[in-house]
Every structure is written in C-alpha cells, then in structure tokens.
Amino acid sequence: MKSFGKYRIGGKVRLGDIDPDDTPFMKGDERDRRERLDALAEELDGLQNLLHAEGRRKLLLVLQGTDTSGKDGTVRWVFSRTSPLGVRVAAFKAPSIDERAHDFLWRCHAVVPRAGEIGVWNRSHYEDVLVPVVDGSLAKSDLKRRYDQINDFERLLVETGTVVLKCMLHIGKEEQRKRLQARIDDPAKHWKFSLGDLDARAHWDAYQDAYARALDATSTEAAPWYVIPADSKTHRNLMIAQLLVKTLREMKLAVPPADPALKGLVVR
C-alpha cells in the first residue's frame, strides 16, 4: 500500500507546497479505479465488523475542508459498502445558542464514537479555531489555549481506546470556483449553495493560513493530520479509503475467543 508519509503533517505546514491536483494514489483507467474503490469499501466493511465484534476500541475520522472540498462525497463513497449500524456520522454546523452557552468542545463529547464504532465528523471542533480566527473574534491568547485544549481532548480519546485520524481535504481556489459555479448553474444543486460560501471564498488566503496554523499546532503522534489532495474526487476517495483500511489493519482486530461453554453444544 502506497506510503502516506509525504501527506502526514509533522512540521511547519505550507499548504501552497502541496499540490491539490496531485493524484499519487490513482493508477489505471477509470474502471480500474472504481474496482479498487469498491474493493477497499468491501474490506472496510469487513474490518468494521471486526471492530464491532471486538467491542473495545473505536475509530474517529475527522474531515475538514473548505466549502465544496467533498466531505459529504467522501462519506458517501468511502463507506458505500459499510453497514450503517457500525458508522455514525456527525455534521457540525454553526454553533446553536445552546452550544455557544457551553465550552467549544461540549458538543463534541456527545458524538464521540462508542466502543466498536467508526465515527465520522463532517467538520468538527476545528471550526472553532478557523472561523473565529478569520473573522477576528478570537484573541491570539485564546487561540493558543484552544489548540492546547484540542490536543488534550484528542489525547483523552486516544488514551481511552479511540484511534483518531484527521484529514484536511485540500482543493485549489480554481477548483472551488468551478464547483461553486456548477451548483449555481444547476437548479437541482441550488440547495447545496449558500451566499455565505462566497463570503468565505473572499477570505480564501486567510482561511488557508488559519488551516496551516491549526494543522501545525495540532498534528500530534497520537492524532495526526493528513493533507488529502482533493481536486480529483476519485483520488480523494481512494486515498482516504486506503488510509482507513491501513489504519484498521494495523489495529490487529480479531474476533473475541469463543466461549468454552459453546464447545460441542448442539441446538435442538
């Protein structure tokens, strides 16, 4: 399986040095790629069954990215063969009044994966070190404190049996323009578009800088960040599927030993 080393964050981050149009995990023609993705999705289903059978550990996949980067599409394709009973998806919107009345991690605790479960976060607690940084509502001292609190929170998850994978879906500004325009031009996709998407796009450079700072401050050995070149939707799906399969394989999952009382038991 191809190495992820180049895309695992472990030092100063410069997103401009990572080409969003790279496709290192693609090979063959479109049919080959679809067959590979199907095979990975099937294996992911089998590994999730083992995770559930073992009933001790959990896996959390965090998906972050600018508008149109493909968070929904990733979930749809990568988990296309996985039983919905074993995968729980949480989508993080702008905080509600109730959520804003608590600490910024409060809403996360309720949706961490349970034992034997894969949790997928479509956006996450990282929104709270991105949006307020760009709009200027968070002081630098508070930002540093939030980075530390995020690292402590993720370390707590890891120390209590959760494997944490964080993927930043990295698309280029021109690719985002094309995807936003496609939503505007197709009435069937108008529901995906918001004028707020254009407001965020106007601050593209500020968001890229905020992402780089967040990745640099919170990519740890226990909970690493991976930058996923995502201009190609197929490549994005293949890379994340391979990362999940690789991670679950390395967990050495196994069905629990059979109950000795069942040996020789015959149902009549």
C-alpha positions in Angstrom: 0.0 0.0 0.0 1.4 3.4 -1.0 3.1 5.5 1.7 1.3 8.4 3.3 4.4 9.9 4.7 4.5 13.0 2.5 1.0 13.9 3.4 1.2 13.3 7.1 1.8 16.6 8.9 4.8 16.6 11.2 6.3 20.1 11.0 5.8 23.6 9.7 2.9 23.5 7.2 2.8 25.3 3.9 -0.3 24.3 2.1 1.0 26.1 -1.0 3.7 23.4 -1.2 1.1 20.6 -1.5 -0.5 20.5 -5.0 -4.2 19.9 -4.5 -4.2 18.4 -8.0 -1.7 15.6 -7.1 -3.0 12.1 -7.7 -0.4 9.8 -6.2 -2.9 7.2 -5.1 -4.5 6.8 -8.6 -3.4 4.3 -11.2 -5.0 2.6 -14.2 -8.1 3.8 -16.0 -11.5 4.8 -14.6 -12.7 1.2 -14.5 -9.6 0.1 -12.5 -10.0 2.9 -10.0 -13.7 2.2 -9.5 -12.9 -1.5 -8.9 -10.2 -0.6 -6.4 -12.5 1.7 -4.5 -15.2 -1.0 -4.4 -12.6 -3.5 -3.1 -11.4 -1.1 -0.4 -15.0 -0.3 0.6 -15.7 -4.1 0.9 -12.6 -4.6 3.0 -13.5 -1.6 5.1 -16.9 -3.2 5.8 -15.2 -6.4 6.9 -12.8 -4.5 9.2 -15.6 -2.6 10.7 -17.3 -5.9 11.5 -14.2 -7.0 13.4 -14.0 -3.7 15.2 -17.6 -4.2 16.3 -17.1 -7.8 17.3 -14.0 -6.9 19.4 -16.1 -4.3 21.1 -13.3 -2.4 22.8 -11.8 0.2 20.5 -13.1 2.9 18.3 -12.0 4.9 15.3 -12.7 8.6 14.7 -12.3 10.1 11.2 -12.3 13.9 11.2 -13.0 15.6 7.8 -12.2 19.2 7.4 -12.0 21.4 4.3 -13.3 24.5 2.6 -16.7 24.6 1.0 -17.0 22.1 -1.9 -14.0 20.1 -0.8 -16.0 17.0 -0.8 -16.7 16.0 2.8 -20.2 14.6 2.0 -18.9 12.8 -1.1 -16.2 11.2 0.9 -18.6 9.7 3.3 -21.0 8.6 0.5 -18.3 6.8 -1.5 -15.8 5.5 1.1 -18.5 4.0 3.3 -20.7 2.8 0.4 -20.4 -0.8 1.5 -20.2 -0.4 5.3 -23.2 -1.2 7.4 -24.8 2.0 8.8 -25.1 0.2 12.1 -21.4 0.5 12.6 -20.7 4.0 11.3 -22.1 7.2 13.0 -21.7 10.5 11.1 -22.0 13.8 12.9 -22.2 17.1 10.9 -21.0 20.2 12.7 -22.9 23.3 11.7 -22.5 26.8 13.1 -23.0 26.5 16.9 -26.5 26.9 18.2 -27.4 29.3 21.1 -27.3 26.3 23.5 -23.9 25.2 22.2 -22.5 28.7 22.4 -23.5 28.7 26.1 -21.0 25.9 26.8 -17.3 25.5 26.2 -16.5 24.9 22.5 -15.8 21.2 23.0 -19.0 20.5 24.8 -20.9 19.5 21.6 -18.1 17.1 20.6 -18.3 14.8 23.7 -21.8 13.7 22.9 -20.9 12.4 19.4 -17.5 10.6 20.0 -17.6 7.0 18.7 -18.8 4.3 21.0 -16.9 1.0 21.5 -16.8 -0.9 18.3 -17.9 2.0 16.2 -16.4 4.2 13.4 -17.3 7.9 14.0 -17.1 10.4 11.1 -17.1 14.1 11.8 -18.1 16.3 8.8 -16.4 19.4 10.0 -15.6 19.3 13.7 -14.2 21.2 16.7 -11.6 22.7 14.3 -14.3 25.1 13.1 -13.7 26.9 16.4 -10.0 27.6 15.5 -10.8 28.6 11.9 -13.9 30.8 11.6 -13.2 33.0 14.7 -9.6 33.4 13.6 -10.6 34.7 10.1 -13.4 37.0 11.4 -11.1 38.3 14.1 -13.3 37.4 17.1 -10.7 35.2 18.8 -7.7 36.7 20.6 -4.3 35.1 20.0 -4.0 34.0 23.6 -7.4 32.3 23.4 -6.4 30.6 20.1 -3.2 29.1 21.7 -5.4 27.9 24.7 -7.8 26.3 22.3 -5.0 24.5 20.4 -3.8 23.1 23.8 -7.4 22.1 24.8 -7.9 20.3 21.4 -4.7 18.4 21.9 -5.7 17.4 25.5 -9.1 16.4 24.3 -7.8 14.2 21.5 -5.2 12.7 23.8 -8.0 11.7 26.2 -9.8 10.0 23.3 -6.7 8.1 22.3 -5.9 7.0 25.8 -9.4 5.6 26.2 -9.2 3.4 23.1 -10.0 5.7 20.1 -7.8 5.9 17.1 -8.0 9.4 15.7 -7.4 10.2 12.0 -7.8 13.8 10.8 -8.0 14.6 7.1 -7.8 18.1 5.5 -9.4 17.9 2.1 -7.2 20.2 0.1 -8.6 21.8 -3.0 -7.4 24.7 -5.1 -9.1 28.0 -5.4 -9.9 27.5 -9.1 -11.4 24.1 -8.5 -13.6 25.6 -5.8 -14.7 28.2 -8.3 -15.8 25.5 -10.7 -17.7 23.6 -8.1 -19.5 26.6 -6.8 -20.4 27.7 -10.3 -21.7 24.2 -11.0 -24.0 24.5 -8.0 -25.3 27.9 -9.2 -25.9 26.7 -12.8 -27.8 23.5 -11.9 -31.2 24.1 -10.3 -31.0 20.6 -8.8 -27.9 21.7 -6.8 -29.1 25.1 -5.6 -29.8 23.6 -2.2 -26.1 23.0 -1.8 -25.2 26.6 -2.4 -25.3 29.5 0.1 -24.3 33.1 -0.4 -22.2 32.6 2.7 -20.0 30.4 0.6 -18.9 33.4 -1.4 -18.2 35.4 1.8 -15.9 32.6 2.9 -14.3 32.4 -0.5 -13.5 36.2 -0.4 -11.2 35.3 2.6 -9.5 32.4 0.9 -5.9 33.3 1.8 -6.9 33.9 5.4 -8.6 30.5 5.7 -5.6 28.8 4.1 -3.3 30.5 6.7 -5.7 29.5 9.5 -5.7 25.9 8.3 -2.0 25.8 8.1 -1.6 27.2 11.7 -4.2 24.7 13.1 -2.6 21.7 11.4 0.9 22.7 12.6 -0.3 23.2 16.2 -2.5 20.1 16.5 -0.9 17.3 14.4 0.4 15.0 17.1 1.8 11.5 17.1 -1.4 10.3 18.8 -3.8 12.2 16.5 -2.0 13.1 13.2 -3.3 15.3 10.4 -3.2 14.2 6.7 -3.5 16.6 3.9 -5.5 15.0 1.1 -5.1 16.4 -2.4 -8.8 16.6 -3.4 -9.1 18.4 -6.7 -9.8 14.9 -8.1 -12.8 13.4 -6.3 -11.8 9.9 -7.2 -8.3 10.4 -5.8 -9.7 11.9 -2.6 -11.9 8.8 -2.1 -9.2 6.3 -2.9 -6.6 8.0 -0.6 -8.9 8.2 2.4 -10.2 4.7 1.8 -6.7 3.3 1.7 -5.8 5.3 4.9 -8.7 3.9 6.8 -8.0 0.3 5.6 -4.3 0.7 6.5 -5.2 2.0 10.0 -7.7 -0.7 10.8 -5.3 -3.4 9.6 -2.7 -2.1 11.9 -5.1 -2.3 14.8 -4.8 -6.1 14.5 -8.5 -6.6 15.1 -9.7 -10.0 15.9 -13.0 -11.8 16.8 -13.0 -12.5 20.6 -12.3 -16.1 21.7 -15.3 -18.4 21.7 -17.0 -19.2 25.0 -15.7 -22.6 26.1 -19.3 -23.4 27.1 -20.3 -23.5 23.5 -17.9 -26.3 22.5 -19.9 -29.3 21.4 -23.2 -27.5 22.0 -26.0 -28.7 19.7 -29.1 -26.7 19.2 -32.2 -28.9 19.0 
